[in-house]
């Protein structure tokens, strides 16, 4: 009886998930077609012959290897910096009392509401003065300063759920504050580290605005800017454009599937963040 | 436990000092990349600046924006229309989806993953993908609509439809992320509230109105605030898909600002635009906080 009552829900869920998946399927389908087959109406869902060589063609038409390496470098460094510095700052906010702590914490939360456009131009001027235009520094160094308010907040929320008795026991054993952070808190924080790492990886892998402002020479491009260049130069080769887009999408999806179990636990914390 | 590797020799740092030291990376970042630039940007907004010369011109930038800049008003109008269209609809749709999934359906994890996936697709890639979906001659959207007898809508070239196209894309791209947050919120509501309501004879709708909504209201509020802020910062999609066209119908505020700053190098004017944006968001957020007293319910209220 109860099962039958849920049938409409299943119907809606299956229909909606099909709708959510169609754009992916359509992209894959187009990426595997000969270009002239992409331009048929009504559209053909299953390609006549899967044209796997669209992928190497797109990859080699422009220097994607270089772009992927650039993006990986930026993404890996910023992600590591974000995890380490955000957890240090969160440790300070969650485990210590000091003057001005709450004022600082609320200021930090308030910065989440500040539109990036307000600081974009002066920050650009700083990097220009330092001669760092067309380098990776403007994209990497800011991650070393706590890695963003949201990540610090997530880390802090998680640390607050860990019993302080662990810290105290370690302290009795002679551990210093730094060791407590490294040896006690971090090893217990798998889910939130995974969440911050995945969110940071994805956001830097995706980032468009920063590279658009700071990178000028094509050999320094990231994948997102490179894909934009591909659109400009080979926009009519829709099959290859879709193949190139998939190359951009794939790492985020693979990463998400590997980290999903931990990741969802951590994301749930951000839901509690609203409380 | 932790082995003692060495005797305590250094004089221990006071906890208060240590706590402050641990937070200094954020504090430095805040001063260098947020507070300083905010003040600089405010100053710039009263100047004419093109990266080489800077001249103080008082409130001229603001006056010009308000009185003789139709593109400023157009971009503001486009952005507000988009926010009104997408934020309430997006929140309602994500909440509905979360409620569906929260009924202990089988395959909950599978559905959750499917709905979440679009939100991790890079913005440039999803823009290219949707351009192809919206293609008026060969796209699947017009093909699907054709099955119902509609034909040939120019989604990205006819200004009557562009905002709807962007809205559809945002439902796909942002719906899942919000849904996951709502789902977490729903799963945090204790079953005992529902039991009590059922004993009092509450119908499912009454349970939704009197238990779910009040207890979920902080999460809804959180999503509302961030949703509005996000809607005012749409940039990449417009830059890639339409370049602001047709006839400026997708000239989102952030795109207009970016152009003034980094294409026309009117950095003073762009800074003034950034501050206008900031003040608008502050006012909207303040109104939301003020209004929230009527409908957002915090358990315990204590911090």
HADDOCK unambig.tbl for C-alpha pairs under 7 A between the chains (distance, minus, plus):
assign (segid A and resid 9 and name CA) (segid B and resid 100 and name CA) 6.36 0.50 0.50
assign (segid A and resid 17 and name CA) (segid B and resid 111 and name CA) 6.72 0.50 0.50
assign (segid A and resid 17 and name CA) (segid B and resid 114 and name CA) 6.22 0.50 0.50
assign (segid A and resid 17 and name CA) (segid B and resid 115 and name CA) 6.61 0.50 0.50
assign (segid A and resid 20 and name CA) (segid B and resid 114 and name CA) 6.98 0.50 0.50
assign (segid A and resid 20 and name CA) (segid B and resid 115 and name CA) 6.51 0.50 0.50
assign (segid A and resid 20 and name CA) (segid B and resid 172 and name CA) 6.67 0.50 0.50
assign (segid A and resid 27 and name CA) (segid B and resid 129 and name CA) 6.60 0.50 0.50
assign (segid A and resid 39 and name CA) (segid B and resid 138 and name CA) 5.93 0.50 0.50
assign (segid A and resid 40 and name CA) (segid B and resid 138 and name CA) 6.47 0.50 0.50
assign (segid A and resid 41 and name CA) (segid B and resid 138 and name CA) 5.86 0.50 0.50
assign (segid A and resid 42 and name CA) (segid B and resid 143 and name CA) 6.46 0.50 0.50
assign (segid A and resid 43 and name CA) (segid B and resid 138 and name CA) 6.76 0.50 0.50
assign (segid A and resid 43 and name CA) (segid B and resid 140 and name CA) 6.95 0.50 0.50
assign (segid A and resid 88 and name CA) (segid B and resid 22 and name CA) 5.66 0.50 0.50
assign (segid A and resid 89 and name CA) (segid B and resid 22 and name CA) 5.21 0.50 0.50
assign (segid A and resid 89 and name CA) (segid B and resid 23 and name CA) 4.31 0.50 0.50
assign (segid A and resid 89 and name CA) (segid B and resid 25 and name CA) 6.92 0.50 0.50
assign (segid A and resid 89 and name CA) (segid B and resid 26 and name CA) 6.61 0.50 0.50
assign (segid A and resid 91 and name CA) (segid B and resid 22 and name CA) 6.97 0.50 0.50
assign (segid A and resid 92 and name CA) (segid B and resid 19 and name CA) 4.34 0.50 0.50
assign (segid A and resid 92 and name CA) (segid B and resid 20 and name CA) 6.48 0.50 0.50
assign (segid A and resid 92 and name CA) (segid B and resid 22 and name CA) 4.88 0.50 0.50
assign (segid A and resid 92 and name CA) (segid B and resid 23 and name CA) 5.38 0.50 0.50
assign (segid A and resid 93 and name CA) (segid B and resid 19 and name CA) 6.94 0.50 0.50
assign (segid A and resid 93 and name CA) (segid B and resid 23 and name CA) 6.88 0.50 0.50
assign (segid A and resid 96 and name CA) (segid B and resid 15 and name CA) 6.37 0.50 0.50
assign (segid A and resid 96 and name CA) (segid B and resid 16 and name CA) 6.19 0.50 0.50
assign (segid A and resid 96 and name CA) (segid B and resid 19 and name CA) 5.05 0.50 0.50
assign (segid A and resid 97 and name CA) (segid B and resid 16 and name CA) 5.74 0.50 0.50
assign (segid A and resid 97 and name CA) (segid B and resid 19 and name CA) 6.91 0.50 0.50
assign (segid A and resid 98 and name CA) (segid B and resid 16 and name CA) 4.65 0.50 0.50
assign (segid A and resid 98 and name CA) (segid B and resid 19 and name CA) 6.69 0.50 0.50
assign (segid A and resid 98 and name CA) (segid B and resid 20 and name CA) 6.69 0.50 0.50
assign (segid A and resid 113 and name CA) (segid B and resid 229 and name CA) 6.99 0.50 0.50
assign (segid A and resid 115 and name CA) (segid B and resid 278 and name CA) 6.57 0.50 0.50
assign (segid A and resid 117 and name CA) (segid B and resid 274 and name CA) 5.61 0.50 0.50
assign (segid A and resid 118 and name CA) (segid B and resid 38 and name CA) 6.25 0.50 0.50
assign (segid A and resid 118 and name CA) (segid B and resid 41 and name CA) 6.55 0.50 0.50
assign (segid A and resid 118 and name CA) (segid B and resid 271 and name CA) 6.84 0.50 0.50
assign (segid A and resid 118 and name CA) (segid B and resid 274 and name CA) 4.97 0.50 0.50
assign (segid A and resid 118 and name CA) (segid B and resid 275 and name CA) 6.38 0.50 0.50
assign (segid A and resid 119 and name CA) (segid B and resid 34 and name CA) 6.27 0.50 0.50
assign (segid A and resid 119 and name CA) (segid B and resid 37 and name CA) 5.13 0.50 0.50
assign (segid A and resid 119 and name CA) (segid B and resid 38 and name CA) 5.60 0.50 0.50
assign (segid A and resid 119 and name CA) (segid B and resid 41 and name CA) 6.66 0.50 0.50
assign (segid A and resid 122 and name CA) (segid B and resid 37 and name CA) 5.05 0.50 0.50
assign (segid A and resid 122 and name CA) (segid B and resid 40 and name CA) 6.28 0.50 0.50
assign (segid A and resid 122 and name CA) (segid B and resid 41 and name CA) 6.10 0.50 0.50
assign (segid A and resid 123 and name CA) (segid B and resid 33 and name CA) 6.43 0.50 0.50
assign (segid A and resid 123 and name CA) (segid B and resid 37 and name CA) 6.24 0.50 0.50
assign (segid A and resid 145 and name CA) (segid B and resid 25 and name CA) 4.63 0.50 0.50
assign (segid A and resid 145 and name CA) (segid B and resid 26 and name CA) 5.09 0.50 0.50
assign (segid A and resid 145 and name CA) (segid B and resid 28 and name CA) 6.91 0.50 0.50
assign (segid A and resid 145 and name CA) (segid B and resid 29 and name CA) 4.92 0.50 0.50
assign (segid A and resid 146 and name CA) (segid B and resid 25 and name CA) 5.71 0.50 0.50
assign (segid A and resid 146 and name CA) (segid B and resid 26 and name CA) 4.86 0.50 0.50
assign (segid A and resid 170 and name CA) (segid B and resid 2 and name CA) 6.20 0.50 0.50
assign (segid A and resid 173 and name CA) (segid B and resid 2 and name CA) 6.54 0.50 0.50
assign (segid A and resid 173 and name CA) (segid B and resid 4 and name CA) 6.27 0.50 0.50
assign (segid A and resid 174 and name CA) (segid B and resid 4 and name CA) 6.43 0.50 0.50
assign (segid A and resid 174 and name CA) (segid B and resid 8 and name CA) 6.47 0.50 0.50
assign (segid A and resid 202 and name CA) (segid B and resid 120 and name CA) 6.84 0.50 0.50
assign (segid A and resid 206 and name CA) (segid B and resid 122 and name CA) 4.65 0.50 0.50
assign (segid A and resid 206 and name CA) (segid B and resid 123 and name CA) 6.57 0.50 0.50
assign (segid A and resid 224 and name CA) (segid B and resid 124 and name CA) 6.10 0.50 0.50
assign (segid A and resid 242 and name CA) (segid B and resid 129 and name CA) 6.92 0.50 0.50
assign (segid A and resid 245 and name CA) (segid B and resid 125 and name CA) 4.93 0.50 0.50
assign (segid A and resid 248 and name CA) (segid B and resid 125 and name CA) 6.74 0.50 0.50
assign (segid A and resid 249 and name CA) (segid B and resid 121 and name CA) 5.65 0.50 0.50
assign (segid A and resid 249 and name CA) (segid B and resid 122 and name CA) 6.27 0.50 0.50
assign (segid A and resid 249 and name CA) (segid B and resid 125 and name CA) 6.81 0.50 0.50
assign (segid A and resid 252 and name CA) (segid B and resid 120 and name CA) 6.54 0.50 0.50
assign (segid A and resid 268 and name CA) (segid B and resid 181 and name CA) 6.31 0.50 0.50
assign (segid A and resid 268 and name CA) (segid B and resid 184 and name CA) 5.08 0.50 0.50
assign (segid A and resid 270 and name CA) (segid B and resid 181 and name CA) 6.89 0.50 0.50
assign (segid A and resid 271 and name CA) (segid B and resid 181 and name CA) 4.47 0.50 0.50
assign (segid A and resid 271 and name CA) (segid B and resid 182 and name CA) 6.65 0.50 0.50
assign (segid A and resid 271 and name CA) (segid B and resid 184 and name CA) 5.64 0.50 0.50
assign (segid A and resid 271 and name CA) (segid B and resid 185 and name CA) 5.71 0.50 0.50
assign (segid A and resid 271 and name CA) (segid B and resid 219 and name CA) 6.69 0.50 0.50
assign (segid A and resid 272 and name CA) (segid B and resid 185 and name CA) 6.39 0.50 0.50
assign (segid A and resid 274 and name CA) (segid B and resid 218 and name CA) 5.42 0.50 0.50
assign (segid A and resid 274 and name CA) (segid B and resid 219 and name CA) 4.60 0.50 0.50
assign (segid A and resid 274 and name CA) (segid B and resid 222 and name CA) 5.30 0.50 0.50
assign (segid A and resid 275 and name CA) (segid B and resid 218 and name CA) 5.28 0.50 0.50
assign (segid A and resid 275 and name CA) (segid B and resid 219 and name CA) 6.31 0.50 0.50
assign (segid A and resid 275 and name CA) (segid B and resid 298 and name CA) 6.96 0.50 0.50
